[in-house]
Amino acid sequence: MAEQSEFSKLSKKMLINIAEMLIDKDFPVGNPYKDYQFNEYYEILSQIGKVYSIYAVDEDVQFFSKFLEINDELLSEIMGPDGNKSLINKIVLPVAKTYDVHYDTWGSCTYEDYLSQKFDAYDKNWVGDSVKNQIAYGNFNTYDGKSRRNTEYSNFEESDFEITGVYDVVDSNTIKESILDRLVLENTSEVVSSLDKQTLLKLKRIIESRLRSL
């Protein structure tokens, strides 16, 4: 589960007070990265965090950017001339989630590959010269060889990278519970179809009792 902002532990009233200070300093509502001034926003929040004994981190900037975005209308009414404080409990706290980021990198490097190929010759001492000769005429390809051990890389310099996708991370426990629920429903359906009326009525009372306790 994703780590949540330390600021999320403060009361909603405190968060609104902080939000008001941030709005006065033109803190971003929504994506804090789009105008390339993230470090400035971090410094602003970092100074405010000291008042609450919170050492701000980058994710805290995201927290308040999202907080301002999803509560935009409510904050306008709460901070407006009439100051409708009854809306404070309706404030929604943003929740961080874990995502799987897919990306590709590329660049240049020095590498050493360890390969082998079967090769026919009439004399072992001629093999090396014969291979070089066939390479010169395009009749032998080094990349066709079978790897003898892992390739070794050095002097790697990354030129750039590209994010190719961002996906929700699905909790394996959730998947297991979903499958279990489906199996229970399927098996229960088969069992129920074989019960007589009296047994079904007893089962109905048990289910209704359980539902009332939820």
C-alpha positions in Angstrom: 0.0 0.0 0.0 1.3 3.5 -0.9 2.7 5.8 1.8 0.3 8.6 2.6 1.2 12.2 3.3 2.0 13.1 6.9 -0.3 16.1 6.4 -3.3 13.8 5.9 -3.1 13.0 9.6 -4.0 16.6 10.5 -7.6 17.7 11.1 -9.6 19.0 8.2 -9.8 22.4 9.9 -5.9 22.5 9.9 -5.8 21.4 6.3 -8.1 24.2 5.3 -5.9 26.7 7.1 -2.9 25.4 5.2 -4.8 25.4 1.9 -5.7 29.0 2.5 -2.0 29.9 2.9 -1.1 27.9 -0.2 -3.8 29.6 -2.3 -2.4 33.0 -1.2 1.0 31.9 -2.5 -0.4 30.7 -5.9 0.2 27.0 -5.1 -0.9 24.8 -8.0 -4.4 23.4 -8.2 -3.9 20.1 -9.9 -0.7 18.9 -11.6 2.2 20.6 -9.7 4.8 19.6 -12.4 3.2 21.2 -15.5 4.9 24.7 -15.2 8.3 23.4 -14.1 8.2 25.3 -10.8 7.9 22.3 -8.5 10.9 23.2 -6.4 9.3 26.6 -5.6 6.1 24.9 -4.5 8.1 22.4 -2.4 9.9 25.3 -0.6 6.6 27.0 0.2 5.1 23.8 1.7 8.3 23.0 3.5 8.2 26.3 5.4 4.6 25.7 6.3 5.3 22.1 7.4 7.8 23.3 10.0 4.9 25.0 11.9 3.2 21.6 12.2 6.5 19.7 12.9 6.2 18.0 9.5 9.3 17.5 7.3 7.8 17.9 3.9 8.7 15.6 1.0 7.8 15.7 -2.7 4.6 13.6 -2.3 3.3 16.2 0.2 3.2 18.7 -2.7 1.2 16.3 -4.7 -1.1 15.8 -1.7 -2.0 19.5 -1.5 -2.2 20.0 -5.2 -4.8 17.1 -5.3 -6.5 18.4 -2.1 -7.0 21.8 -3.7 -8.2 20.2 -7.0 -10.9 17.8 -5.6 -12.2 20.3 -2.9 -12.1 23.4 -5.1 -15.8 24.3 -4.9 -16.1 23.4 -1.2 -13.0 25.5 -0.3 -14.5 28.4 -2.2 -17.6 28.3 0.0 -15.8 27.7 3.2 -13.3 30.5 2.6 -15.8 32.8 1.0 -17.4 36.0 2.5 -20.1 33.9 4.3 -17.5 31.3 5.5 -19.8 28.3 5.5 -18.0 26.2 8.2 -20.7 23.5 8.1 -19.1 22.2 4.9 -15.8 21.3 6.6 -16.8 17.7 7.2 -17.5 17.2 3.5 -13.9 17.9 2.7 -12.3 14.9 0.9 -8.7 13.8 1.5 -6.8 12.5 -1.5 -5.4 9.0 -1.3 -2.1 8.0 -2.9 -2.0 4.7 -4.8 0.8 2.5 -6.1 1.2 2.4 -9.8 3.4 0.3 -12.2 5.4 2.6 -14.5 6.5 1.0 -17.8 9.4 2.8 -19.6 12.1 2.2 -22.2 15.7 3.4 -22.0 18.3 3.7 -24.7 21.9 4.8 -25.0 25.4 3.7 -25.9 27.8 1.3 -24.2 30.8 -1.0 -24.5 29.8 -4.6 -24.4 31.5 -8.0 -24.6 29.5 -11.0 -25.7 30.6 -14.6 -25.3 29.4 -16.8 -28.2 30.1 -20.1 -30.0 29.1 -21.7 -33.3 29.7 -25.1 -34.9 32.2 -24.7 -37.8 33.4 -27.2 -40.4 37.1 -27.2 -41.4 39.8 -29.7 -42.6 42.3 -28.3 -40.1 41.8 -26.9 -36.6 44.5 -24.3 -37.2 42.7 -22.9 -40.2 39.4 -22.3 -38.5 40.2 -18.8 -37.2 41.4 -17.6 -40.6 38.4 -19.2 -42.4 35.9 -17.6 -40.1 37.4 -14.1 -40.7 37.4 -14.7 -44.4 33.7 -15.7 -44.4 32.8 -12.7 -42.3 34.5 -10.5 -44.9 32.3 -12.0 -47.6 29.1 -12.0 -45.5 28.9 -15.7 -45.1 29.4 -15.8 -41.3 27.3 -13.8 -38.9 28.7 -13.4 -35.3 25.2 -12.7 -33.9 24.1 -16.2 -34.9 26.3 -17.7 -32.2 25.0 -19.5 -29.1 25.7 -17.6 -25.8 28.3 -19.2 -23.6 27.7 -16.8 -20.6 26.0 -13.5 -19.8 26.9 -10.4 -21.9 29.1 -7.9 -20.0 28.3 -4.2 -20.3 30.5 -1.2 -19.4 30.7 2.5 -20.0 27.0 2.7 -20.4 25.6 6.2 -21.1 21.9 6.6 -21.1 20.7 9.0 -23.9 17.1 9.3 -23.0 14.0 7.4 -21.8 10.3 7.3 -22.6 7.4 6.4 -20.3 5.2 3.9 -22.2 2.4 3.4 -19.7 1.2 3.8 -16.1 -1.0 1.0 -14.7 -2.8 0.4 -11.4 -1.1 -2.2 -9.2 -3.8 -4.8 -8.4 -3.5 -6.3 -4.9 -3.1 -10.1 -5.2 -5.3 -10.5 -2.1 -8.1 -8.7 -3.9 -7.9 -11.0 -6.9 -8.0 -14.1 -4.6 -11.0 -12.7 -2.7 -12.8 -12.0 -6.0 -12.2 -15.5 -7.3 -13.2 -17.0 -3.9 -16.5 -15.0 -4.0 -17.3 -16.2 -7.5 -16.6 -19.8 -6.6 -18.8 -19.6 -3.5 -21.7 -18.1 -5.5 -21.4 -20.7 -8.2 -21.3 -23.6 -5.7 -24.1 -22.1 -3.6 -26.3 -21.8 -6.6 -26.0 -25.5 -7.3 -26.7 -26.4 -3.6 -29.7 -24.1 -3.3 -31.3 -25.6 -6.4 -31.4 -29.0 -4.7 -33.0 -27.8 -1.4 -36.6 -28.2 -0.4 -38.9 -25.3 0.6 -38.6 -25.8 4.4 -34.8 -25.8 4.2 -34.8 -22.7 1.9 -37.0 -20.8 4.4 -34.5 -21.6 7.2 -31.7 -20.5 5.0 -33.6 -17.3 4.2 -33.9 -16.5 7.9 -30.2 -17.1 8.4 -29.2 -14.7 5.5 -31.6 -12.0 6.7 -30.2 -12.2 10.2 -26.7 -11.9 8.8 -27.6 -8.9 6.6 -29.1 -7.0 9.6 -25.8 -7.4 11.5 -23.7 -5.8 8.7 
